[in-house]
Amino acid sequence: MDEQIETLQQQLRDLRRQLHAGTVYQSLGTRLGRLIDGVHRQRRTPLTLPDEGDGIQDLLTDVNQALAGDQNVHLTLAELDHLLRHLRSTNPQIRYLGVHFTLYDALEDGVFSAAQIQWLVSQLLREDRLFDHILEPNNQGVYGRSAAVSFLATLIHYSNDHPRLVQLDFDEIVIKVATYICLETDTRGFINHQGWAHAFTSITAVLATLGDGPQLTRADKLFLMVTLLERFKRLTTPLIYGETERMGGYLVMQTNRHPLYEAMCLTALKQWRQQVALRRRATETAAGWNQFYNRRRLLDAMRLQRDLSPQIRAYLSSSIDFLA
């Protein structure tokens, strides 16, 4: 693993411990922002993609035929590993319609044992999968990263519904997901001939699932929510494929769970507005305007939520975008 990513993970662990200990609260967003700002991007390097001629289509066909015929299906770890490797495929017929839906259907049919589900989660959290070429300019590694996070959300949702059956390491999940959010900058949605990248849709899905489950403490849910806000405000390319609507829904859901989340979200929004005001005289760039319109789309999405808290709604209604 890249030394920089390893260092970031340790810094996030330390910050999380301080939040749990109560020594960090108001400064959480500022400190997370500094960690994100401290990440140094790297040059593009060659990316190796899975070989579609390695029997993956035959495996998909066999599994799907067995599932459709109500046959007993047993997948070995080697076969599961074969499927997971092709979550990195640039072919949406293999990656999304093939592997993702096959794994989802198998999960719904009860094909996986508890041990296999735990193994799948550990594989999805592997650094070489979750952070694959993540420090480089936009590249095809995003498909595997996004697909891993998306299926991770599915497995966590399953564990929420079967807590006695599946035991996951949520300490590791929190840190790995937070690290991924800090590092991901690819905002592409649908890409011609290669299908959905949608990394930030996957991020929102896993955060919503973690927020909905009982396993995380309030501190951890707060930690992840603020990490998303700090990452989001620094994106310099547009999110225009429905990501902000999903994020708005997640934020409203989370802030309605406890006044602590509402207060922290309100603090983050106020700080964000001040930062926008300070940038108003900055030289105009496409990056700056993308940040502005990403923010506007997110705030509009929150306003459209019927159950948005009165305090946040009142603030959003009274606030002024200084660049408008």
C-alpha positions in Angstrom: 0.0 0.0 0.0 1.2 3.5 -0.7 2.9 5.0 2.3 0.8 8.2 2.0 -2.5 6.2 2.3 -1.1 4.2 5.2 -0.3 7.5 7.0 -3.7 8.9 6.3 -5.4 5.9 7.7 -3.4 6.2 10.9 -4.2 9.9 11.2 -7.9 9.1 10.8 -7.6 6.4 13.5 -6.1 9.0 15.8 -8.7 11.6 15.1 -11.5 9.0 15.5 -10.1 8.0 18.9 -10.0 11.7 20.0 -13.6 12.1 18.9 -14.6 9.0 20.9 -12.8 10.4 23.9 -14.6 13.8 23.6 -11.4 15.8 23.0 -12.5 16.7 19.5 -15.8 18.1 18.4 -16.1 21.6 17.0 -12.7 21.3 15.2 -13.6 17.9 13.6 -14.4 19.3 10.2 -11.3 21.6 10.1 -9.0 18.7 11.1 -10.5 16.3 8.5 -10.2 19.0 5.9 -6.5 19.4 6.6 -6.0 15.7 6.2 -7.8 15.8 2.8 -5.8 18.9 1.7 -2.6 17.1 2.7 -3.1 14.3 0.2 -0.6 14.6 -2.7 -1.8 13.4 -6.1 0.4 11.2 -8.3 1.1 10.7 -12.0 -0.8 8.2 -14.0 0.6 4.6 -14.0 -0.4 1.5 -16.1 -3.6 -0.2 -14.9 -4.1 -3.9 -15.5 -7.7 -5.0 -16.2 -9.2 -8.5 -15.8 -9.2 -10.8 -18.8 -12.7 -11.5 -20.0 -11.5 -14.6 -21.7 -10.6 -16.3 -18.4 -13.9 -18.1 -18.0 -15.9 -15.4 -16.2 -18.8 -15.5 -18.6 -19.2 -19.3 -18.2 -19.1 -19.0 -14.5 -21.8 -16.2 -14.6 -24.0 -18.3 -16.9 -23.7 -21.4 -14.7 -24.5 -19.6 -11.4 -27.4 -17.7 -12.9 -28.9 -20.8 -14.5 -28.7 -22.6 -11.1 -30.3 -19.6 -9.3 -33.1 -19.4 -11.9 -33.7 -23.1 -11.6 -34.0 -23.1 -7.8 -31.0 -25.4 -7.6 -28.6 -25.6 -4.7 -25.8 -23.3 -5.5 -22.4 -23.6 -3.8 -19.6 -21.1 -4.7 -16.0 -21.8 -3.6 -13.8 -19.0 -2.4 -11.8 -19.4 -5.6 -15.0 -18.8 -7.6 -16.0 -15.9 -5.4 -12.5 -14.4 -5.9 -12.9 -14.9 -9.7 -16.2 -12.9 -9.6 -14.7 -10.2 -7.4 -11.8 -9.7 -9.8 -14.2 -8.8 -12.5 -15.8 -6.0 -10.5 -12.9 -4.1 -12.0 -14.0 -4.8 -15.6 -14.7 -1.9 -17.9 -17.4 -3.9 -19.6 -20.7 -3.1 -17.9 -22.2 -6.4 -19.1 -19.6 -8.2 -17.0 -19.1 -5.8 -14.1 -22.6 -4.5 -13.4 -25.2 -6.7 -15.1 -23.0 -9.7 -14.6 -21.0 -9.9 -11.4 -22.8 -7.3 -9.3 -26.3 -8.7 -9.9 -25.1 -12.3 -9.7 -23.6 -11.7 -6.3 -26.7 -9.8 -5.1 -29.0 -12.6 -6.3 -26.9 -15.2 -4.6 -26.9 -13.2 -1.4 -30.7 -12.9 -1.6 -31.0 -16.7 -2.2 -29.0 -17.4 0.9 -26.1 -19.0 -1.0 -23.4 -17.5 1.1 -22.4 -18.8 4.6 -21.6 -16.3 7.4 -18.0 -17.1 6.9 -18.2 -16.4 3.2 -19.9 -13.0 3.8 -17.2 -12.0 6.2 -14.6 -13.2 3.7 -16.3 -11.1 1.0 -16.2 -8.0 3.2 -12.6 -8.5 4.0 -11.8 -8.8 0.3 -13.8 -5.7 -0.6 -11.8 -3.7 2.0 -8.4 -4.8 0.6 -6.3 -1.7 -0.1 -5.4 -2.9 -3.6 -9.1 -3.0 -4.4 -10.5 -0.1 -2.5 -7.7 2.3 -3.3 -6.8 1.0 -6.8 -5.0 3.9 -8.6 -7.0 6.4 -6.5 -4.3 9.0 -6.2 -3.9 9.3 -9.9 -5.9 11.4 -12.5 -9.3 9.9 -13.5 -8.7 6.4 -14.7 -10.5 3.1 -15.2 -9.7 2.0 -11.7 -12.8 3.9 -10.6 -15.0 1.0 -11.7 -13.5 -1.5 -9.3 -13.4 1.0 -6.5 -17.0 2.1 -6.9 -18.3 -1.4 -7.4 -16.4 -2.6 -4.2 -18.0 0.1 -2.1 -21.4 -0.5 -3.6 -21.4 -4.2 -2.9 -19.9 -3.5 0.5 -23.0 -1.4 1.2 -25.2 -4.4 0.2 -23.3 -6.8 2.5 -23.5 -4.4 5.5 -27.3 -4.0 4.8 -27.5 -7.8 5.0 -25.6 -7.9 8.2 -27.9 -5.2 9.7 -30.8 -7.6 9.0 -29.0 -10.7 10.3 -26.8 -9.4 13.2 -26.6 -12.8 14.9 -25.5 -14.5 11.8 -22.9 -12.1 10.4 -20.2 -10.4 12.6 -18.2 -7.7 10.9 -15.3 -5.6 12.0 -16.9 -2.2 12.0 -13.8 -0.5 13.4 -12.0 -1.5 10.2 -15.0 -0.6 8.0 -15.2 2.9 9.5 -11.6 3.7 8.9 -11.4 2.1 5.4 -14.6 3.9 4.3 -13.4 7.3 5.7 -10.0 6.8 4.0 -11.8 6.1 0.7 -13.9 9.2 1.0 -10.9 11.4 1.7 -9.1 10.0 -1.4 -11.8 9.7 -4.0 -12.1 12.6 -6.5 -13.5 10.9 -9.6 -17.0 12.4 -10.0 -17.9 10.9 -13.3 -21.3 9.4 -13.6 -22.2 7.5 -16.8 -19.4 6.9 -19.2 -20.1 5.9 -22.8 -19.4 2.2 -23.6 -18.2 1.5 -20.0 -21.3 2.3 -18.0 -21.6 3.8 -14.5 -18.6 4.9 -12.5 -20.8 6.7 -9.9 -18.2 6.6 -7.1 -20.1 9.2 -5.0 -23.4 7.3 -5.4 -21.6 4.3 -3.9 -20.2 6.4 -1.1 -23.6 7.7 -0.2 -25.1 4.2 -0.3 -22.5 2.8 2.2 -22.9 5.8 4.5 -26.7 5.5 4.5 -26.4 1.8 5.3 -24.0 2.4 8.1 -26.1 5.3 9.4 -29.2 3.1 9.4 -27.6 0.2 11.3 -27.2 -0.2 15.0 -23.6 -1.2 15.1 -21.9 2.2 14.9 -21.7 4.6 17.7 -23.0 8.2 17.3 -19.4 9.3 17.2 -18.6 7.1 14.2 -21.7 8.2 12.3 -20.8 11.8 13.0 -17.2 11.1 11.9 -18.3 9.7 8.5 -20.9 12.4 7.9 -18.4 15.2 8.4 -15.8 13.3 6.3 -18.3 13.3 3.4 -19.0 17.0 3.8 -15.3 17.9 3.9 -14.6 15.8 0.8 -17.6 17.1 -1.1 -16.8 20.8 -0.6 -13.3 20.2 -2.1 -14.4 18.5 -5.3 -13.5 20.6 -8.4 -15.5 18.6 -11.0 -19.2 18.4 -11.3 -21.6 15.9 -9.7 -24.6 15.9 -12.1 -25.9 12.4 -12.2 -28.2 12.5 -9.2 -25.4 12.2 -6.6 -26.4 15.4 -4.8 -30.0 14.2 -4.5 -28.9 11.0 -2.8 -26.5 12.9 -0.5 -29.2 15.3 0.4 -31.4 12.5 1.4 -28.7 10.9 3.5 -27.9 14.1 5.3 -31.5 14.7 6.1 -32.0 11.1 7.3 -28.9 11.4 9.5 -29.6 14.8 11.0 -33.1 13.6 12.0 -31.7 10.8 14.0 -30.3 12.9 16.8 -29.8 16.6 17.7 -26.0 15.9 17.8 -25.9 15.3 14.0 -28.2 18.2 13.3 -26.0 20.6 15.3 -22.8 19.3 13.6 -24.3 19.5 10.1 -25.6 23.1 10.8 -22.1 24.1 12.0 -20.5 22.6 8.9 -23.0 24.4 6.6 -22.2 27.7 8.4 -18.5 27.2 8.1 -18.9 26.3 4.4 -20.8 29.5 3.7 -18.0 31.5 5.3 -15.5 29.8 3.1 -17.5 30.6 0.0 -17.6 34.2 1.1 -13.9 34.3 1.4 -13.4 32.9 -2.1 -15.7 35.4 -3.7 -12.8 37.6 -4.9 -10.7 34.7 -6.1 -9.8 34.4 -9.7 -12.6 32.7 -11.5 -11.9 29.1 -12.6 -14.0 26.2 -13.8 -13.0 24.4 -10.6 -14.3 27.2 -8.5 -17.6 27.3 -10.3 -17.9 23.5 -10.1 -17.5 23.8 -6.4 -20.2 26.5 -6.3 -22.7 24.6 -8.3 -22.1 21.3 -6.5 -22.8 23.1 -3.3 -26.0 24.7 -4.7 -27.3 21.4 -6.0 -26.7 19.7 -2.6 -28.4 22.5 -0.6 -31.3 22.5 -3.1 -31.6 18.7 -2.6 -31.8 19.1 1.1 -34.4 21.9 0.9 -36.6 19.6 -1.2 -36.7 16.9 1.5 -40.0 17.2 3.3 -38.6 16.1 6.7 -35.6 18.5 6.7 -35.3 19.8 10.2 -36.8 23.2 10.9 -33.5 24.6 12.2 -31.6 23.6 9.0 -34.4 24.7 6.7 -34.5 28.1 8.4 -30.8 28.5 8.0 -30.8 27.5 4.3 -33.7 29.8 3.7 -31.9 32.8 5.3 -28.4 32.2 3.9 -27.0 34.0 0.9 -24.7 32.5 -1.7 -22.1 35.2 -2.0 -21.1 34.2 -5.5 -24.7 34.3 -6.8 
